[in-house]
Amino acid sequence: MRDTQELKKRISTTNEAGLVAILFERLIENSKSCVSAIKDENYDIIKELNNNSRAILTELTVQFSGNDEISSTLREINIYINRTITEGEIKKDSSLFETNIKILTPILEGFKELEIKEKPKAVTGLTYGKNNLDEYTLGKNRSFQG
């Protein structure tokens, strides 16, 4: 439950680069889970993880649908990742998922750097009441002015 709340908070307060970083983080987590599933011979979960990875790859393809060099390169990488997760599932080969982790990690690091350099889309802080302390998010179209 706490991880879900933390993820919601991160999604609501990050910028576009941060959202893309979250998608790449999930792809890496899915690949790591597939490696573990193959080692544990729990092959049923690999299909579910790969379906989730394919949905993420589809979203990334939509996000990078431009004709610029970065979009084209990321689409080629996404196609490769899709091919290797399918092959890894069929062959039950963890090395294919490990290769994907090696490919995706520097991309994730790049988007994390962009996330830090760009402004967030919301301001967050703490508010307090008589008996509680809550988190407050200020959207980008609002200010503290009256």
Residue pairs with C-beta under 8 A, 6 or more apart in sequence:
7 22
9 124
9 135
10 18
10 22
11 19
11 22
12 122
12 137
13 120
13 121
13 122
13 124
13 137
14 21
14 22
14 115
14 120
14 121
15 115
15 118
15 119
15 120
15 121
16 118
16 121
17 111
17 112
17 114
17 115
17 117
17 118
18 111
18 112
18 115
18 120
20 60
20 63
20 111
21 108
21 111
21 112
21 114
21 115
23 56
23 59
23 60
24 60
24 104
24 107
24 108
24 111
25 108
26 52
26 53
26 56
27 53
27 56
27 57
27 81
27 100
27 104
28 100
28 101
28 104
28 105
28 108
30 49
30 50
30 52
30 53
30 56
31 53
31 85
31 97
31 98
31 100
31 101
31 104
32 97
32 101
33 45
33 49
34 46
34 49
34 50
34 85
34 88
34 89
34 94
34 97
35 94
35 97
35 98
35 101
37 43
37 45
37 46
37 49
38 46
38 88
38 92
38 93
38 94
38 97
39 94
43 92
46 88
46 89
46 92
47 89
50 85
50 86
50 88
50 89
53 81
53 82
53 85
54 82
54 85
57 78
57 81
57 82
60 74
60 78
61 75
61 78
64 70
64 71
64 74
64 75
64 78
65 71
65 75
74 107
77 103
77 107
80 103
81 100
81 103
81 104
84 96
84 97
84 99
84 100
85 96
85 97
85 100
87 93
87 96
88 94
88 96
88 97
88 100
121 139
121 140
122 137
122 138
122 139
122 140
123 137
123 138
124 135
124 136
124 137
124 138
125 135
125 136
125 138
126 133
126 134
126 135
126 136
127 133
127 134
127 135
127 136
128 134
138 144
